[in-house]
Amino acid sequence: MYKIILSLFISLFVVVAHADQTSFIKLSALLNSIQSMQANFNQTIYDNKNKAIQQTTGSVSLQRPGRFRWEVIKPIPQLIVANQTTLWIYDRDLEQVTVRSIKQASDNAPALLLSHDASIFMKNYNIKNMQQQDPDWQWFELIPIHSDSFAAIRMGFYKNQINEMQLQDKLGHTTRIRFLDARFNMKLSPALFIFKPPAHVDVINESQ
């Protein structure tokens, strides 16, 4: 489960010399306008025949620079917390915490995306502004120049606010995340991005 979520929320952390300049400017402006965000989310994974095979719900909090909290509520509780240097993955059912450095995580995931300056993640993607009939929507497609995980990442903005992300892997599976009841640029408590493992859990430290 955590690999799917990391794939969802950290792979755009790395950074496009090959990006379309107009698309880059538009996407950069939209991302940099988000200083903080709180939302609920629905996440659905589809197989290569577009059949839904997994669904999760939860909440997310983001704060620039480099902080996020991603909590799965159903069906299997899980918490991922990141600050500027460290990422914690807490699997309650397994009573296990995995600790990683942000540098380790950045190689194989997309959602520090919204919590870092856009210029950081634009150097490893070809970026295209997708044409839309509805003027309220803007969609961008990001094709990784070097990636073992993803074939394409799409980001949808409704009235200039992030509304949806889609990640397609090289086997044709698509992970679709919809953000609900989103609030932007409010003050968030620093405690949201601090995690201390409970005393009874196993801690696996992969940060060294």
DONURO-798991 format. One record per residue (C-alpha): residue in one letter; y, z, x. Coordinates in nm, 3 decimals, always signed. Last residue first. Layout:
% DONURO-798991
zake|Y|Z|X
a|Y|Z|X .
...
% end
This chain:
% DONURO-798991
zake|Y|Z|X
q|+0.571|+0.691|+2.102 .
s|+0.654|+0.629|+1.737 .
e|+0.296|+0.613|+1.613 .
n|+0.278|+0.980|+1.519 .
i|+0.002|+1.048|+1.268 .
v|+0.076|+1.371|+1.081 .
d|-0.199|+1.531|+0.874 .
v|-0.068|+1.724|+0.574 .
h|-0.067|+2.099|+0.489 .
a|+0.274|+2.192|+0.630 .
p|+0.467|+1.930|+0.436 .
p|+0.624|+1.663|+0.656 .
k|+1.002|+1.694|+0.692 .
f|+1.205|+1.398|+0.571 .
i|+1.577|+1.335|+0.583 .
f|+1.723|+1.025|+0.417 .
l|+1.784|+1.171|+0.072 .
a|+1.934|+1.483|+0.231 .
p|+2.240|+1.280|+0.337 .
s|+2.346|+1.288|-0.031 .
l|+2.476|+0.957|-0.156 .
k|+2.835|+0.854|-0.226 .
m|+2.854|+0.551|-0.453 .
n|+2.875|+0.193|-0.334 .
f|+2.638|+0.036|-0.587 .
r|+2.440|+0.140|-0.892 .
a|+2.127|-0.045|-1.001 .
d|+1.978|+0.011|-1.346 .
l|+1.681|-0.211|-1.251 .
f|+1.589|-0.388|-0.928 .
r|+1.314|-0.649|-0.958 .
i|+1.067|-0.695|-0.676 .
r|+0.828|-0.991|-0.663 .
t|+0.551|-1.010|-0.404 .
t|+0.400|-1.357|-0.382 .
h|+0.057|-1.452|-0.249 .
g|+0.028|-1.808|-0.115 .
l|-0.190|-1.725|+0.184 .
k|+0.106|-1.755|+0.423 .
d|+0.293|-1.479|+0.245 .
q|+0.563|-1.522|-0.018 .
l|+0.827|-1.254|-0.062 .
q|+1.051|-1.247|-0.368 .
m|+1.355|-1.023|-0.406 .
e|+1.552|-0.956|-0.724 .
n|+1.881|-0.823|-0.858 .
i|+2.123|-0.793|-0.565 .
q|+2.477|-0.795|-0.702 .
n|+2.716|-1.090|-0.692 .
k|+2.703|-1.154|-1.068 .
y|+2.325|-1.172|-1.040 .
f|+2.201|-1.204|-0.682 .
g|+1.852|-1.336|-0.605 .
m|+1.689|-1.312|-0.263 .
r|+1.400|-1.530|-0.155 .
i|+1.172|-1.472|+0.143 .
a|+0.941|-1.743|+0.273 .
a|+0.621|-1.800|+0.472 .
f|+0.576|-1.435|+0.559 .
s|+0.342|-1.230|+0.778 .
d|+0.288|-1.383|+1.122 .
s|+0.654|-1.470|+1.157 .
h|+0.872|-1.676|+1.392 .
i|+1.143|-1.899|+1.243 .
p|+1.125|-1.706|+0.918 .
i|+1.233|-1.911|+0.615 .
l|+1.506|-1.745|+0.410 .
e|+1.576|-1.878|+0.061 .
f|+1.895|-1.774|-0.114 .
w|+1.959|-1.751|-0.487 .
q|+2.293|-1.706|-0.660 .
w|+2.308|-1.636|-1.033 .
d|+2.607|-1.604|-1.266 .
p|+2.670|-1.981|-1.243 .
d|+2.340|-2.051|-1.426 .
q|+2.218|-2.398|-1.328 .
q|+2.123|-2.279|-0.982 .
q|+2.103|-2.457|-0.644 .
m|+1.933|-2.263|-0.366 .
n|+2.152|-2.155|-0.071 .
k|+1.934|-2.209|+0.235 .
i|+1.879|-1.987|+0.536 .
n|+1.661|-2.060|+0.837 .
y|+1.570|-1.719|+0.968 .
n|+1.540|-1.532|+1.299 .
k|+1.907|-1.492|+1.383 .
m|+2.036|-1.374|+1.046 .
f|+1.915|-1.016|+1.050 .
i|+2.178|-0.838|+1.253 .
s|+2.471|-1.037|+1.114 .
a|+2.402|-0.892|+0.770 .
d|+2.497|-0.540|+0.875 .
h|+2.210|-0.308|+0.796 .
s|+2.101|-0.119|+0.481 .
l|+2.015|-0.410|+0.256 .
l|+1.765|-0.565|+0.491 .
l|+1.623|-0.231|+0.596 .
a|+1.410|-0.373|+0.328 .
p|+1.186|-0.676|+0.484 .
a|+0.872|-0.587|+0.708 .
n|+0.659|-0.677|+1.009 .
d|+0.857|-0.663|+1.331 .
s|+1.113|-0.411|+1.211 .
a|+0.855|-0.136|+1.182 .
q|+0.813|-0.085|+1.555 .
k|+1.188|-0.088|+1.619 .
i|+1.240|+0.158|+1.333 .
s|+1.016|+0.405|+1.513 .
r|+0.705|+0.513|+1.330 .
v|+0.571|+0.833|+1.175 .
t|+0.268|+0.828|+0.945 .
v|+0.226|+1.120|+0.705 .
q|-0.107|+1.204|+0.541 .
e|-0.224|+1.410|+0.247 .
l|-0.432|+1.109|+0.140 .
d|-0.313|+1.134|-0.219 .
r|+0.040|+1.213|-0.105 .
d|+0.079|+0.917|+0.127 .
y|+0.402|+0.986|+0.317 .
i|+0.537|+0.705|+0.535 .
w|+0.816|+0.819|+0.770 .
l|+1.051|+0.582|+0.956 .
t|+1.265|+0.684|+1.253 .
t|+1.575|+0.554|+1.436 .
q|+1.857|+0.479|+1.193 .
n|+1.708|+0.680|+0.909 .
a|+1.402|+0.584|+0.711 .
v|+1.205|+0.739|+0.427 .
i|+0.892|+0.595|+0.264 .
l|+0.728|+0.789|-0.018 .
q|+0.402|+0.715|-0.199 .
p|+0.262|+0.798|-0.540 .
i|-0.025|+0.574|-0.657 .
p|+0.020|+0.393|-0.993 .
k|+0.305|+0.463|-1.028 .
i|+0.587|+0.663|-0.867 .
v|+0.654|+0.463|-0.551 .
e|+0.951|+0.600|-0.359 .
w|+1.164|+0.399|-0.117 .
r|+1.437|+0.592|+0.067 .
f|+1.672|+0.402|+0.296 .
r|+1.900|+0.448|+0.593 .
g|+2.008|+0.192|+0.852 .
p|+2.386|+0.190|+0.836 .
r|+2.450|+0.180|+0.553 .
q|+2.289|+0.376|+0.271 .
l|+2.001|+0.274|+0.048 .
s|+1.816|+0.455|-0.235 .
v|+1.506|+0.318|-0.407 .
s|+1.304|+0.411|-0.713 .
g|+0.953|+0.352|-0.844 .
t|+0.718|+0.117|-1.019 .
t|+0.406|-0.063|-0.899 .
q|+0.205|-0.361|-1.020 .
q|-0.096|-0.534|-0.864 .
i|-0.299|-0.851|-0.931 .
a|-0.059|-1.066|-1.133 .
k|-0.196|-1.421|-1.148 .
n|+0.019|-1.691|-0.989 .
k|-0.284|-1.886|-0.868 .
n|-0.210|-1.787|-0.506 .
d|-0.220|-1.421|-0.609 .
y|+0.074|-1.237|-0.761 .
i|+0.209|-0.896|-0.655 .
t|+0.444|-0.718|-0.892 .
q|+0.712|-0.463|-0.804 .
n|+0.932|-0.297|-1.064 .
f|+1.230|-0.109|-0.925 .
n|+1.468|+0.173|-1.005 .
a|+1.804|+0.164|-0.838 .
q|+2.042|+0.335|-0.596 .
m|+2.269|+0.146|-0.360 .
s|+2.507|+0.206|-0.072 .
q|+2.745|+0.001|+0.140 .
i|+2.666|-0.325|-0.038 .
s|+2.952|-0.572|+0.020 .
n|+2.790|-0.663|+0.354 .
l|+2.496|-0.818|+0.171 .
l|+2.705|-1.044|-0.051 .
a|+2.937|-1.149|+0.232 .
s|+2.644|-1.226|+0.463 .
l|+2.475|-1.432|+0.196 .
k|+2.782|-1.648|+0.140 .
i|+2.864|-1.687|+0.511 .
f|+2.503|-1.772|+0.599 .
s|+2.479|-2.026|+0.321 .
t|+2.795|-2.200|+0.444 .
q|+2.671|-2.197|+0.805 .
d|+2.326|-2.334|+0.727 .
a|+2.107|-2.113|+0.941 .
h|+1.960|-2.233|+1.270 .
a|+2.142|-1.982|+1.489 .
v|+2.030|-1.765|+1.261 .
v|+1.773|-1.127|+1.292 .
v|+1.532|-0.853|+1.271 .
f|+1.586|-0.614|+0.983 .
l|+1.485|-0.889|+0.740 .
s|+1.131|-0.769|+0.784 .
i|+1.206|-0.412|+0.667 .
f|+1.173|-0.368|+0.290 .
l|+0.907|-0.569|+0.128 .
s|+0.672|-0.607|+0.416 .
l|+0.716|-0.234|+0.454 .
i|+0.618|-0.197|+0.090 .
i|+0.313|-0.417|+0.125 .
k|+0.208|-0.239|+0.444 .
y|+0.253|+0.096|+0.269 .
m|+0.000|+0.000|+0.000 .
% end
